[in-house]
Amino acid sequence: MEVPFTPDLEAKIADTAAQQGRAPADVVQELVARYFNEDSHYLEAVRLGDEALDRGEYLTHDEVGRRLHRFLDA
């Protein structure tokens, strides 16, 4: 697979790779893998939040404010 990059982005990739003593392709592969890993964690957190809402487990805006004030005052 080939993915075209803008000259600016390609330069950033090359600079990062040079600073780390790595090949640009390795840097890009790591970044893409990290993106998908973080994205899957985010989607799991959203799913858990949706399930909590469905169960009625949530705080109102006022409850969040009270908890925040108690935390900051402690």
N, CA, C and O atoms as a CHARMM CRD file, in Angstrom:
* protein
*
  296
    1    1 MET  N      0.85500  -1.17000   0.00000 PROA 1      0.00000
    2    1 MET  CA     0.00000   0.00000   0.00000 PROA 1      0.00000
    3    1 MET  C      0.90000   1.23200   0.00000 PROA 1      0.00000
    4    1 MET  O      1.88800   1.29800   0.73200 PROA 1      0.00000
    5    2 GLU  N      0.55200   2.17300  -0.80700 PROA 2      0.00000
    6    2 GLU  CA     1.26300   3.43800  -0.82300 PROA 2      0.00000
    7    2 GLU  C      0.29100   4.54400  -0.44800 PROA 2      0.00000
    8    2 GLU  O     -0.84000   4.58900  -0.93300 PROA 2      0.00000
    9    3 VAL  N      0.74500   5.42600   0.41700 PROA 3      0.00000
   10    3 VAL  CA    -0.07500   6.54000   0.86500 PROA 3      0.00000
   11    3 VAL  C      0.68900   7.82900   0.57800 PROA 3      0.00000
   12    3 VAL  O      1.79100   8.02400   1.09000 PROA 3      0.00000
   13    4 PRO  N      0.11300   8.70300  -0.23200 PROA 4      0.00000
   14    4 PRO  CA     0.81900   9.96300  -0.50600 PROA 4      0.00000
   15    4 PRO  C      0.67800  10.93200   0.67400 PROA 4      0.00000
   16    4 PRO  O     -0.39000  11.04300   1.27600 PROA 4      0.00000
   17    5 PHE  N      1.75500  11.62000   0.98800 PROA 5      0.00000
   18    5 PHE  CA     1.75200  12.62700   2.04100 PROA 5      0.00000
   19    5 PHE  C      2.07600  13.98200   1.42600 PROA 5      0.00000
   20    5 PHE  O      2.74300  14.06500   0.39500 PROA 5      0.00000
   21    6 THR  N      1.60200  15.03000   2.06500 PROA 6      0.00000
   22    6 THR  CA     1.99200  16.37300   1.62900 PROA 6      0.00000
   23    6 THR  C      3.48200  16.53100   1.89600 PROA 6      0.00000
   24    6 THR  O      4.03400  15.84600   2.75700 PROA 6      0.00000
   25    7 PRO  N      4.13500  17.42400   1.16600 PROA 7      0.00000
   26    7 PRO  CA     5.57000  17.62900   1.41300 PROA 7      0.00000
   27    7 PRO  C      5.87100  18.00400   2.86900 PROA 7      0.00000
   28    7 PRO  O      6.88200  17.57200   3.42300 PROA 7      0.00000
   29    8 ASP  N      5.00800  18.79700   3.48000 PROA 8      0.00000
   30    8 ASP  CA     5.21600  19.20500   4.87300 PROA 8      0.00000
   31    8 ASP  C      5.15600  18.00100   5.81400 PROA 8      0.00000
   32    8 ASP  O      6.00300  17.85000   6.69500 PROA 8      0.00000
   33    9 LEU  N      4.15900  17.15700   5.62400 PROA 9      0.00000
   34    9 LEU  CA     4.01500  15.98000   6.48200 PROA 9      0.00000
   35    9 LEU  C      5.14800  14.98800   6.22600 PROA 9      0.00000
   36    9 LEU  O      5.66200  14.36800   7.15700 PROA 9      0.00000
   37   10 GLU  N      5.52400  14.84800   4.98200 PROA 10     0.00000
   38   10 GLU  CA     6.62600  13.94600   4.65900 PROA 10     0.00000
   39   10 GLU  C      7.92700  14.42100   5.31700 PROA 10     0.00000
   40   10 GLU  O      8.72400  13.60700   5.78200 PROA 10     0.00000
   41   11 ALA  N      8.13200  15.72500   5.35300 PROA 11     0.00000
   42   11 ALA  CA     9.32000  16.27900   6.00500 PROA 11     0.00000
   43   11 ALA  C      9.28600  16.01800   7.51200 PROA 11     0.00000
   44   11 ALA  O     10.31000  15.69100   8.11100 PROA 11     0.00000
   45   12 LYS  N      8.11500  16.16300   8.11800 PROA 12     0.00000
   46   12 LYS  CA     7.99100  15.89000   9.55400 PROA 12     0.00000
   47   12 LYS  C      8.28500  14.42600   9.85900 PROA 12     0.00000
   48   12 LYS  O      8.95500  14.11300  10.84300 PROA 12     0.00000
   49   13 ILE  N      7.79100  13.54600   9.02500 PROA 13     0.00000
   50   13 ILE  CA     8.04900  12.11600   9.21500 PROA 13     0.00000
   51   13 ILE  C      9.54500  11.84500   9.08500 PROA 13     0.00000
   52   13 ILE  O     10.12500  11.13200   9.90300 PROA 13     0.00000
   53   14 ALA  N     10.15800  12.41000   8.06900 PROA 14     0.00000
   54   14 ALA  CA    11.59300  12.20300   7.84200 PROA 14     0.00000
   55   14 ALA  C     12.41700  12.76200   8.99600 PROA 14     0.00000
   56   14 ALA  O     13.37700  12.12900   9.43500 PROA 14     0.00000
   57   15 ASP  N     12.05100  13.94200   9.48900 PROA 15     0.00000
   58   15 ASP  CA    12.77000  14.54200  10.62000 PROA 15     0.00000
   59   15 ASP  C     12.64900  13.68200  11.87000 PROA 15     0.00000
   60   15 ASP  O     13.63700  13.43700  12.56200 PROA 15     0.00000
   61   16 THR  N     11.43700  13.22700  12.15400 PROA 16     0.00000
   62   16 THR  CA    11.21300  12.37700  13.32200 PROA 16     0.00000
   63   16 THR  C     12.00700  11.08400  13.20300 PROA 16     0.00000
   64   16 THR  O     12.63600  10.64400  14.16500 PROA 16     0.00000
   65   17 ALA  N     11.97800  10.48700  12.04100 PROA 17     0.00000
   66   17 ALA  CA    12.70700   9.23500  11.82100 PROA 17     0.00000
   67   17 ALA  C     14.20900   9.45500  12.00700 PROA 17     0.00000
   68   17 ALA  O     14.88500   8.63300  12.62500 PROA 17     0.00000
   69   18 ALA  N     14.72700  10.55400  11.47900 PROA 18     0.00000
   70   18 ALA  CA    16.15500  10.84900  11.61000 PROA 18     0.00000
   71   18 ALA  C     16.54400  11.06400  13.06800 PROA 18     0.00000
   72   18 ALA  O     17.58700  10.58600  13.51300 PROA 18     0.00000
   73   19 GLN  N     15.70500  11.78400  13.81100 PROA 19     0.00000
   74   19 GLN  CA    15.97800  12.03700  15.23000 PROA 19     0.00000
   75   19 GLN  C     15.99700  10.73500  16.03100 PROA 19     0.00000
   76   19 GLN  O     16.75200  10.60600  16.99500 PROA 19     0.00000
   77   20 GLN  N     15.17900   9.78800  15.63500 PROA 20     0.00000
   78   20 GLN  CA    15.07800   8.51800  16.35700 PROA 20     0.00000
   79   20 GLN  C     15.99800   7.44500  15.77200 PROA 20     0.00000
   80   20 GLN  O     16.09500   6.34300  16.31100 PROA 20     0.00000
   81   21 GLY  N     16.66800   7.77100  14.67200 PROA 21     0.00000
   82   21 GLY  CA    17.53500   6.79300  14.02800 PROA 21     0.00000
   83   21 GLY  C     16.76600   5.62000  13.45000 PROA 21     0.00000
   84   21 GLY  O     17.22100   4.47700  13.49600 PROA 21     0.00000
   85   22 ARG  N     15.60100   5.91600  12.90900 PROA 22     0.00000
   86   22 ARG  CA    14.72700   4.87400  12.37800 PROA 22     0.00000
   87   22 ARG  C     14.37400   5.17500  10.93500 PROA 22     0.00000
   88   22 ARG  O     14.60000   6.28000  10.44200 PROA 22     0.00000
   89   23 ALA  N     13.82100   4.18600  10.27100 PROA 23     0.00000
   90   23 ALA  CA    13.34000   4.37800   8.90700 PROA 23     0.00000
   91   23 ALA  C     11.98100   5.08800   8.95000 PROA 23     0.00000
   92   23 ALA  O     11.16500   4.80900   9.82800 PROA 23     0.00000
   93   24 PRO  N     11.73800   5.99300   8.01400 PROA 24     0.00000
   94   24 PRO  CA    10.44000   6.68100   7.98100 PROA 24     0.00000
   95   24 PRO  C      9.25300   5.71600   7.94000 PROA 24     0.00000
   96   24 PRO  O      8.23300   5.97300   8.57900 PROA 24     0.00000
   97   25 ALA  N      9.37000   4.62500   7.20900 PROA 25     0.00000
   98   25 ALA  CA     8.25800   3.66200   7.13400 PROA 25     0.00000
   99   25 ALA  C      7.95400   3.06100   8.49200 PROA 25     0.00000
  100   25 ALA  O      6.79300   2.80200   8.80800 PROA 25     0.00000
  101   26 ASP  N      8.99100   2.83300   9.30700 PROA 26     0.00000
  102   26 ASP  CA     8.77700   2.28700  10.65600 PROA 26     0.00000
  103   26 ASP  C      8.03700   3.28200  11.54100 PROA 26     0.00000
  104   26 ASP  O      7.16800   2.90600  12.32800 PROA 26     0.00000
  105   27 VAL  N      8.39100   4.54700  11.40300 PROA 27     0.00000
  106   27 VAL  CA     7.71500   5.59100  12.18000 PROA 27     0.00000
  107   27 VAL  C      6.24000   5.65300  11.79900 PROA 27     0.00000
  108   27 VAL  O      5.37200   5.72800  12.66800 PROA 27     0.00000
  109   28 VAL  N      5.96200   5.62300  10.50600 PROA 28     0.00000
  110   28 VAL  CA     4.57300   5.69300  10.03800 PROA 28     0.00000
  111   28 VAL  C      3.78800   4.46800  10.51400 PROA 28     0.00000
  112   28 VAL  O      2.64800   4.59900  10.96000 PROA 28     0.00000
  113   29 GLN  N      4.38500   3.29000  10.42300 PROA 29     0.00000
  114   29 GLN  CA     3.68200   2.08200  10.87900 PROA 29     0.00000
  115   29 GLN  C      3.35200   2.16600  12.36400 PROA 29     0.00000
  116   29 GLN  O      2.25400   1.79800  12.78100 PROA 29     0.00000
  117   30 GLU  N      4.30500   2.65200  13.16400 PROA 30     0.00000
  118   30 GLU  CA     4.04300   2.77600  14.60200 PROA 30     0.00000
  119   30 GLU  C      2.92600   3.77800  14.87500 PROA 30     0.00000
  120   30 GLU  O      2.06000   3.53500  15.71600 PROA 30     0.00000
  121   31 LEU  N      2.94800   4.89700  14.16800 PROA 31     0.00000
  122   31 LEU  CA     1.90900   5.90800  14.36900 PROA 31     0.00000
  123   31 LEU  C      0.52800   5.38400  13.99800 PROA 31     0.00000
  124   31 LEU  O     -0.44100   5.63200  14.71500 PROA 31     0.00000
  125   32 VAL  N      0.43100   4.67300  12.90200 PROA 32     0.00000
  126   32 VAL  CA    -0.86100   4.13200  12.47500 PROA 32     0.00000
  127   32 VAL  C     -1.34000   3.07200  13.47300 PROA 32     0.00000
  128   32 VAL  O     -2.52000   3.04400  13.82500 PROA 32     0.00000
  129   33 ALA  N     -0.43900   2.20600  13.92600 PROA 33     0.00000
  130   33 ALA  CA    -0.80900   1.18800  14.91300 PROA 33     0.00000
  131   33 ALA  C     -1.27400   1.84400  16.20500 PROA 33     0.00000
  132   33 ALA  O     -2.26500   1.41400  16.79700 PROA 33     0.00000
  133   34 ARG  N     -0.56400   2.88800  16.65000 PROA 34     0.00000
  134   34 ARG  CA    -0.94500   3.60100  17.87800 PROA 34     0.00000
  135   34 ARG  C     -2.32200   4.24600  17.72000 PROA 34     0.00000
  136   34 ARG  O     -3.13700   4.21100  18.64200 PROA 34     0.00000
  137   35 TYR  N     -2.57800   4.83300  16.55300 PROA 35     0.00000
  138   35 TYR  CA    -3.88200   5.44600  16.29900 PROA 35     0.00000
  139   35 TYR  C     -5.01000   4.42300  16.47300 PROA 35     0.00000
  140   35 TYR  O     -5.99100   4.69000  17.16800 PROA 35     0.00000
  141   36 PHE  N     -4.87000   3.26200  15.84500 PROA 36     0.00000
  142   36 PHE  CA    -5.92900   2.26100  15.93400 PROA 36     0.00000
  143   36 PHE  C     -6.07300   1.72500  17.35300 PROA 36     0.00000
  144   36 PHE  O     -7.18900   1.43900  17.79000 PROA 36     0.00000
  145   37 ASN  N     -4.98000   1.58500  18.07300 PROA 37     0.00000
  146   37 ASN  CA    -5.04700   1.13100  19.45900 PROA 37     0.00000
  147   37 ASN  C     -5.78900   2.14500  20.32200 PROA 37     0.00000
  148   37 ASN  O     -6.67200   1.77400  21.09400 PROA 37     0.00000
  149   38 GLU  N     -5.43500   3.42400  20.19600 PROA 38     0.00000
  150   38 GLU  CA    -6.09600   4.46700  20.97500 PROA 38     0.00000
  151   38 GLU  C     -7.55800   4.61500  20.56800 PROA 38     0.00000
  152   38 GLU  O     -8.42000   4.84700  21.41500 PROA 38     0.00000
  153   39 ASP  N     -7.83600   4.48100  19.28000 PROA 39     0.00000
  154   39 ASP  CA    -9.21300   4.59100  18.79900 PROA 39     0.00000
  155   39 ASP  C    -10.07900   3.47700  19.38100 PROA 39     0.00000
  156   39 ASP  O    -11.22500   3.71700  19.76000 PROA 39     0.00000
  157   40 SER  N     -9.54200   2.26800  19.45400 PROA 40     0.00000
  158   40 SER  CA   -10.33300   1.15900  20.00800 PROA 40     0.00000
  159   40 SER  C    -10.58100   1.36500  21.49700 PROA 40     0.00000
  160   40 SER  O    -11.65700   1.02200  21.98800 PROA 40     0.00000
  161   41 HSD  N     -9.60600   1.92300  22.23400 PROA 41     0.00000
  162   41 HSD  CA    -9.82300   2.21700  23.65300 PROA 41     0.00000
  163   41 HSD  C    -10.90400   3.29100  23.82000 PROA 41     0.00000
  164   41 HSD  O    -11.75500   3.18900  24.70400 PROA 41     0.00000
  165   42 TYR  N    -10.86400   4.30800  22.97500 PROA 42     0.00000
  166   42 TYR  CA   -11.85700   5.37000  23.02000 PROA 42     0.00000
  167   42 TYR  C    -13.25900   4.81800  22.75800 PROA 42     0.00000
  168   42 TYR  O    -14.20300   5.13000  23.48400 PROA 42     0.00000
  169   43 LEU  N    -13.38500   3.99900  21.71900 PROA 43     0.00000
  170   43 LEU  CA   -14.70200   3.44100  21.39200 PROA 43     0.00000
  171   43 LEU  C    -15.21900   2.53900  22.50800 PROA 43     0.00000
  172   43 LEU  O    -16.42200   2.51000  22.76500 PROA 43     0.00000
  173   44 GLU  N    -14.33100   1.80600  23.17300 PROA 44     0.00000
  174   44 GLU  CA   -14.74000   0.96900  24.30500 PROA 44     0.00000
  175   44 GLU  C    -15.23300   1.83800  25.45400 PROA 44     0.00000
  176   44 GLU  O    -16.22600   1.50100  26.09900 PROA 44     0.00000
  177   45 ALA  N    -14.55700   2.94700  25.71800 PROA 45     0.00000
  178   45 ALA  CA   -14.98700   3.85100  26.78500 PROA 45     0.00000
  179   45 ALA  C    -16.35800   4.45200  26.46600 PROA 45     0.00000
  180   45 ALA  O    -17.19700   4.58900  27.35700 PROA 45     0.00000
  181   46 VAL  N    -16.58300   4.80500  25.22000 PROA 46     0.00000
  182   46 VAL  CA   -17.89600   5.33600  24.81800 PROA 46     0.00000
  183   46 VAL  C    -18.97300   4.27700  25.01000 PROA 46     0.00000
  184   46 VAL  O    -20.05900   4.57600  25.50700 PROA 46     0.00000
  185   47 ARG  N    -18.67500   3.03400  24.61500 PROA 47     0.00000
  186   47 ARG  CA   -19.64400   1.94600  24.78100 PROA 47     0.00000
  187   47 ARG  C    -19.98100   1.75300  26.25600 PROA 47     0.00000
  188   47 ARG  O    -21.15200   1.59900  26.60400 PROA 47     0.00000
  189   48 LEU  N    -18.98000   1.75900  27.12000 PROA 48     0.00000
  190   48 LEU  CA   -19.22400   1.59700  28.55600 PROA 48     0.00000
  191   48 LEU  C    -20.04300   2.75800  29.10400 PROA 48     0.00000
  192   48 LEU  O    -20.91900   2.56600  29.94700 PROA 48     0.00000
  193   49 GLY  N    -19.75500   3.96200  28.62100 PROA 49     0.00000
  194   49 GLY  CA   -20.52900   5.12800  29.05200 PROA 49     0.00000
  195   49 GLY  C    -21.98200   5.03700  28.61800 PROA 49     0.00000
  196   49 GLY  O    -22.88500   5.36500  29.38800 PROA 49     0.00000
  197   50 ASP  N    -22.20900   4.59700  27.39700 PROA 50     0.00000
  198   50 ASP  CA   -23.57800   4.42700  26.90300 PROA 50     0.00000
  199   50 ASP  C    -24.33000   3.39600  27.73800 PROA 50     0.00000
  200   50 ASP  O    -25.50000   3.58800  28.06700 PROA 50     0.00000
  201   51 GLU  N    -23.65200   2.30200  28.08000 PROA 51     0.00000
  202   51 GLU  CA   -24.29100   1.27000  28.90300 PROA 51     0.00000
  203   51 GLU  C    -24.62300   1.80900  30.28600 PROA 51     0.00000
  204   51 GLU  O    -25.68200   1.49700  30.83000 PROA 51     0.00000
  205   52 ALA  N    -23.74100   2.60600  30.86100 PROA 52     0.00000
  206   52 ALA  CA   -24.00600   3.20900  32.17800 PROA 52     0.00000
  207   52 ALA  C    -25.21300   4.13700  32.10100 PROA 52     0.00000
  208   52 ALA  O    -26.06100   4.13700  32.99300 PROA 52     0.00000
  209   53 LEU  N    -25.28600   4.92500  31.03600 PROA 53     0.00000
  210   53 LEU  CA   -26.44500   5.81400  30.86300 PROA 53     0.00000
  211   53 LEU  C    -27.73500   5.01200  30.75700 PROA 53     0.00000
  212   53 LEU  O    -28.75000   5.37900  31.34900 PROA 53     0.00000
  213   54 ASP  N    -27.69400   3.91700  30.00400 PROA 54     0.00000
  214   54 ASP  CA   -28.88000   3.07100  29.86100 PROA 54     0.00000
  215   54 ASP  C    -29.33600   2.50200  31.19800 PROA 54     0.00000
  216   54 ASP  O    -30.52700   2.27400  31.41000 PROA 54     0.00000
  217   55 ARG  N    -28.37200   2.27300  32.10900 PROA 55     0.00000
  218   55 ARG  CA   -28.71200   1.75300  33.44200 PROA 55     0.00000
  219   55 ARG  C    -29.10900   2.86800  34.40800 PROA 55     0.00000
  220   55 ARG  O    -29.48100   2.60000  35.55000 PROA 55     0.00000
  221   56 GLY  N    -29.02900   4.12100  33.94700 PROA 56     0.00000
  222   56 GLY  CA   -29.37100   5.25800  34.79700 PROA 56     0.00000
  223   56 GLY  C    -28.23100   5.68100  35.70800 PROA 56     0.00000
  224   56 GLY  O    -28.45500   6.38600  36.69200 PROA 56     0.00000
  225   57 GLU  N    -27.03600   5.26900  35.40000 PROA 57     0.00000
  226   57 GLU  CA   -25.86900   5.60300  36.21900 PROA 57     0.00000
  227   57 GLU  C    -25.18000   6.83300  35.62500 PROA 57     0.00000
  228   57 GLU  O    -24.34400   6.72300  34.72800 PROA 57     0.00000
  229   58 TYR  N    -25.54100   7.98100  36.13300 PROA 58     0.00000
  230   58 TYR  CA   -24.92700   9.21800  35.66200 PROA 58     0.00000
  231   58 TYR  C    -25.11100  10.29400  36.71500 PROA 58     0.00000
  232   58 TYR  O    -25.90300  10.13600  37.64400 PROA 58     0.00000
  233   59 LEU  N    -24.37600  11.39200  36.56800 PROA 59     0.00000
  234   59 LEU  CA   -24.49400  12.54400  37.44700 PROA 59     0.00000
  235   59 LEU  C    -25.10000  13.69800  36.66400 PROA 59     0.00000
  236   59 LEU  O    -24.81900  13.86900  35.47800 PROA 59     0.00000
  237   60 THR  N    -25.92100  14.48000  37.32600 PROA 60     0.00000
  238   60 THR  CA   -26.44600  15.67800  36.68500 PROA 60     0.00000
  239   60 THR  C    -25.35000  16.74900  36.68100 PROA 60     0.00000
  240   60 THR  O    -24.31000  16.59500  37.32200 PROA 60     0.00000
  241   61 HSD  N    -25.59900  17.80800  35.96300 PROA 61     0.00000
  242   61 HSD  CA   -24.65400  18.92300  35.90800 PROA 61     0.00000
  243   61 HSD  C    -24.41600  19.47900  37.30700 PROA 61     0.00000
  244   61 HSD  O    -23.27400  19.75400  37.67800 PROA 61     0.00000
  245   62 ASP  N    -25.47700  19.64700  38.08100 PROA 62     0.00000
  246   62 ASP  CA   -25.34900  20.18500  39.44200 PROA 62     0.00000
  247   62 ASP  C    -24.55100  19.24400  40.34400 PROA 62     0.00000
  248   62 ASP  O    -23.74900  19.69600  41.16200 PROA 62     0.00000
  249   63 GLU  N    -24.77000  17.93600  40.19600 PROA 63     0.00000
  250   63 GLU  CA   -24.01900  16.96800  41.00600 PROA 63     0.00000
  251   63 GLU  C    -22.52800  17.01400  40.68000 PROA 63     0.00000
  252   63 GLU  O    -21.68900  16.92400  41.57600 PROA 63     0.00000
  253   64 VAL  N    -22.21000  17.15100  39.42400 PROA 64     0.00000
  254   64 VAL  CA   -20.80200  17.26000  39.03200 PROA 64     0.00000
  255   64 VAL  C    -20.19300  18.51400  39.64600 PROA 64     0.00000
  256   64 VAL  O    -19.07600  18.48000  40.16200 PROA 64     0.00000
  257   65 GLY  N    -20.92800  19.61900  39.59000 PROA 65     0.00000
  258   65 GLY  CA   -20.44900  20.87100  40.17200 PROA 65     0.00000
  259   65 GLY  C    -20.19300  20.74200  41.66500 PROA 65     0.00000
  260   65 GLY  O    -19.16600  21.20300  42.16100 PROA 65     0.00000
  261   66 ARG  N    -21.12700  20.11100  42.39000 PROA 66     0.00000
  262   66 ARG  CA   -20.94900  19.93400  43.84500 PROA 66     0.00000
  263   66 ARG  C    -19.72700  19.07200  44.14200 PROA 66     0.00000
  264   66 ARG  O    -18.94600  19.39400  45.03800 PROA 66     0.00000
  265   67 ARG  N    -19.55700  17.98700  43.40400 PROA 67     0.00000
  266   67 ARG  CA   -18.39700  17.11000  43.61800 PROA 67     0.00000
  267   67 ARG  C    -17.09300  17.84300  43.31100 PROA 67     0.00000
  268   67 ARG  O    -16.10200  17.68700  44.02500 PROA 67     0.00000
  269   68 LEU  N    -17.10100  18.63000  42.26200 PROA 68     0.00000
  270   68 LEU  CA   -15.90900  19.37200  41.89800 PROA 68     0.00000
  271   68 LEU  C    -15.55400  20.38700  42.97700 PROA 68     0.00000
  272   68 LEU  O    -14.38500  20.52900  43.33700 PROA 68     0.00000
  273   69 HSD  N    -16.55100  21.08700  43.49200 PROA 69     0.00000
  274   69 HSD  CA   -16.29200  22.06400  44.56100 PROA 69     0.00000
  275   69 HSD  C    -15.76800  21.37300  45.81900 PROA 69     0.00000
  276   69 HSD  O    -14.84700  21.87700  46.46100 PROA 69     0.00000
  277   70 ARG  N    -16.34700  20.22700  46.17700 PROA 70     0.00000
  278   70 ARG  CA   -15.85700  19.49100  47.35900 PROA 70     0.00000
  279   70 ARG  C    -14.42100  19.06600  47.14200 PROA 70     0.00000
  280   70 ARG  O    -13.60400  19.15100  48.05900 PROA 70     0.00000
  281   71 PHE  N    -14.10300  18.60900  45.94500 PROA 71     0.00000
  282   71 PHE  CA   -12.74200  18.15800  45.63700 PROA 71     0.00000
  283   71 PHE  C    -11.75700  19.32800  45.73700 PROA 71     0.00000
  284   71 PHE  O    -10.68600  19.20000  46.33000 PROA 71     0.00000
  285   72 LEU  N    -12.13400  20.46900  45.15100 PROA 72     0.00000
  286   72 LEU  CA   -11.23500  21.60800  45.14300 PROA 72     0.00000
  287   72 LEU  C    -11.09500  22.26400  46.52200 PROA 72     0.00000
  288   72 LEU  O    -10.05800  22.85000  46.82900 PROA 72     0.00000
  289   73 ASP  N    -12.12500  22.16400  47.33600 PROA 73     0.00000
  290   73 ASP  CA   -12.08000  22.73200  48.67900 PROA 73     0.00000
  291   73 ASP  C    -11.30800  21.87500  49.67100 PROA 73     0.00000
  292   73 ASP  O    -10.88700  22.35500  50.72400 PROA 73     0.00000
  293   74 ALA  N    -11.12300  20.59300  49.32400 PROA 74     0.00000
  294   74 ALA  CA   -10.45900  19.67100  50.25700 PROA 74     0.00000
  295   74 ALA  C     -8.97300  19.91000  50.35100 PROA 74     0.00000
  296   74 ALA  O     -8.28200  19.21400  51.09400 PROA 74     0.00000
